Amino acid sequence: MKKLSNQIIFGIILLIIGVLFLLRSTGIYNTGNLLGYVPSLFIILGIYSLIKSGFKSISGPLTMIIIFTVIQLLVLGVITWSSLSSWWPLVIILIGAGIIINHYQRDKSKVFTRDKIDLMAILGGVQNTIKSSSFKGGAITAVLGGVELDLRDSQPGPDPAVINVTVLLGGADIKVPSDWDLKINVVSLLGGVDDNRTRLSNNTPKEKPDLIINGMVALGGLDIHD
């Protein structure tokens, strides 16, 4: 069975939330009770991200699971704000733990030889270097987090590689080989898309691009350089 990408799962969650709000706002159906379980959708997304990454990307998904678990318990009335107030030092503990985990993960070599990617950063950061002899593309999703992708040791395949990018209140940084031809089809909504590649005069134009970047950047940034 083909695994769904993190980007598809995130899109499905937004679609469900949008439909629930639309049904309620138009008076077609009162979805108030169902909306109370929306935080659980993000808990499931965090668990899915942990499992899919093989527990190699921990801090972001774990932070998301904890935050939305607390929100879900508050919505259901299992805990109250008054009882939660005495646990505020946990916020400091979580921040400290997140810094330590992120530092440990950055120190580890994250070099992969795969041809496709599926990178997702929510409330955290992801850094990957790809060494592929025939890179095909994949998906990048950054929500309140950052993704760094280094493709400078990769080679393009016979067909253009396609990366679908979704950035919301976050950032994505893509490093590409200087001799690659790129086509960028990214919509920016109160965000920025910066192509900072060095222009080489001896580069021969190609019949088709090596890499196509599609997607959307909202209240965030996408930086492309070599």
C-alpha positions in Angstrom: 0.0 0.0 0.0 1.4 3.4 -1.0 2.0 5.7 2.0 0.3 9.1 1.9 2.7 12.1 2.1 2.6 14.4 5.1 1.5 17.2 2.8 -1.5 15.2 1.7 -2.5 14.4 5.3 -2.2 18.0 6.2 -4.3 19.1 3.2 -7.0 16.5 4.2 -7.1 17.9 7.7 -7.5 21.5 6.5 -10.2 20.3 4.1 -12.1 18.6 6.9 -11.9 21.7 9.1 -13.0 23.9 6.3 -16.0 21.8 5.4 -17.1 21.6 9.1 -16.9 25.4 9.4 -18.7 25.9 6.1 -21.6 23.6 7.2 -21.9 25.5 10.4 -21.6 29.0 9.0 -24.2 28.3 6.3 -26.6 26.7 8.7 -26.7 23.5 6.7 -25.7 21.4 9.7 -24.5 22.3 13.3 -21.0 20.8 13.4 -20.2 22.3 16.8 -19.8 18.9 18.5 -17.5 17.7 15.7 -15.4 20.8 15.7 -14.6 20.0 19.3 -12.5 17.1 18.1 -10.5 19.0 15.6 -7.4 19.1 17.8 -7.4 15.3 17.6 -6.7 15.5 13.9 -3.5 17.3 14.6 -2.6 14.8 17.2 -3.0 12.0 14.6 -0.9 14.1 12.2 1.9 14.3 14.7 1.8 10.6 15.5 1.8 9.8 11.7 4.8 12.1 11.2 6.7 10.4 14.0 6.1 7.0 12.7 6.8 7.9 9.0 10.1 9.5 9.9 11.1 6.4 11.8 11.3 8.5 15.0 14.2 10.4 13.4 12.3 13.7 13.5 11.1 14.0 17.0 10.9 17.5 18.4 8.4 19.1 16.0 5.8 16.3 15.9 6.2 15.6 19.7 5.6 19.3 20.5 2.6 19.3 18.2 1.2 16.2 19.9 1.6 17.7 23.4 0.1 21.1 22.5 -2.9 19.7 20.7 -3.4 17.0 23.4 -3.7 19.8 26.0 -6.0 21.8 23.8 -8.2 18.7 23.2 -8.4 18.0 26.9 -9.4 21.6 27.6 -12.1 21.6 24.9 -13.5 18.4 26.3 -13.5 19.7 29.8 -11.2 17.0 31.1 -8.9 19.7 32.5 -9.4 23.4 33.2 -7.3 26.5 32.8 -7.1 26.8 36.6 -5.7 23.3 36.9 -3.4 23.9 34.0 -2.0 27.1 35.4 0.0 25.2 38.1 1.7 23.2 35.3 3.2 26.2 33.5 6.8 25.2 34.3 6.3 22.4 31.8 6.5 24.9 29.0 10.0 25.8 30.0 10.9 22.2 30.3 9.5 21.4 26.9 11.4 24.4 25.3 14.6 23.2 26.9 14.1 19.6 25.8 13.2 20.8 22.3 16.5 22.8 22.1 18.5 19.8 23.2 16.8 17.4 20.8 17.2 19.8 17.9 20.8 20.3 18.7 21.4 16.5 18.8 19.6 16.0 15.6 21.6 18.7 13.8 24.8 17.0 14.9 23.7 13.8 13.4 24.5 13.3 9.7 21.3 13.3 7.8 22.5 12.4 4.3 20.2 10.2 2.2 20.6 8.5 -1.1 16.9 8.3 -1.9 15.4 9.8 -5.1 12.2 11.2 -3.5 11.6 13.3 -0.4 8.7 13.9 1.9 9.8 16.5 4.4 7.5 18.1 7.0 8.4 20.6 9.8 5.7 21.7 12.3 6.8 23.7 15.3 10.4 22.5 14.6 13.1 22.1 12.0 14.1 19.5 9.5 17.5 19.4 7.7 18.2 16.9 4.9 21.0 16.4 2.4 20.1 14.3 -0.6 22.7 12.4 -2.7 20.8 11.0 -5.6 21.9 10.0 -9.1 18.4 10.5 -10.4 16.5 12.9 -8.2 12.7 12.8 -8.8 11.3 15.4 -6.4 8.7 15.1 -3.6 7.0 17.4 -1.1 8.1 20.0 1.5 5.7 21.2 4.1 6.6 23.8 6.7 4.1 25.1 9.3 5.5 27.2 12.0 8.8 25.5 11.3 11.6 25.3 8.8 12.9 22.9 6.2 16.4 22.9 4.8 17.0 20.7 1.8 20.5 20.4 0.2 20.5 18.9 -3.4 24.0 20.1 -4.4 25.3 16.5 -4.4 22.4 15.2 -6.5 22.0 14.6 -10.2 18.8 15.3 -12.2 16.9 12.4 -13.8 15.8 12.1 -17.4 12.6 13.9 -16.6 12.3 17.1 -14.5 12.1 16.6 -10.8 9.0 18.2 -9.2 8.9 19.5 -5.6 5.6 20.6 -4.2 6.1 23.2 -1.5 3.6 24.3 1.2 4.8 27.0 3.6 2.6 28.5 6.3 4.1 30.8 8.9 7.4 29.0 8.3 10.3 28.8 5.9 11.9 26.5 3.4 15.5 26.7 2.1 16.5 24.7 -1.0 20.1 24.4 -2.2 20.5 23.3 -5.8 23.5 22.6 -8.0 24.6 25.7 -9.8 24.2 24.1 -13.3 20.5 23.1 -12.8 17.8 24.8 -14.7 14.8 25.7 -12.5 11.2 26.5 -13.1 9.4 28.1 -10.2 5.6 28.1 -10.0 5.0 29.3 -6.4 2.2 31.5 -5.3 3.1 33.9 -2.5 0.5 35.2 -0.1 2.0 37.8 2.3 5.2 35.9 2.0 8.4 35.8 0.0 10.0 33.6 -2.7 13.7 34.5 -3.2 15.8 33.0 -6.0 19.3 33.8 -4.9 21.2 31.5 -7.3 24.4 32.7 -8.9 23.9 33.4 -12.6 26.6 31.7 -14.7 27.2 33.1 -18.2 28.6 29.8 -19.5 25.5 27.8 -18.6 23.9 26.4 -21.7 20.1 26.7 -21.8 18.4 23.2 -21.7 15.3 22.0 -23.5 13.5 21.2 -20.2 14.2 22.2 -16.6 16.0 19.9 -14.2 13.8 20.9 -11.3 10.2 22.4 -11.1 9.1 23.9 -7.8 5.4 24.3 -7.4 3.3 25.3 -4.4 2.3 28.1 -2.1 4.0 30.3 0.5 1.7 32.2 3.0 3.1 34.4 5.7 6.5 32.7 5.3 9.4 32.4 3.0 11.0 30.2 0.4 14.7 30.7 -0.3 16.4 29.0 -3.3 20.2 29.2 -3.8 23.2 27.3 -5.0 
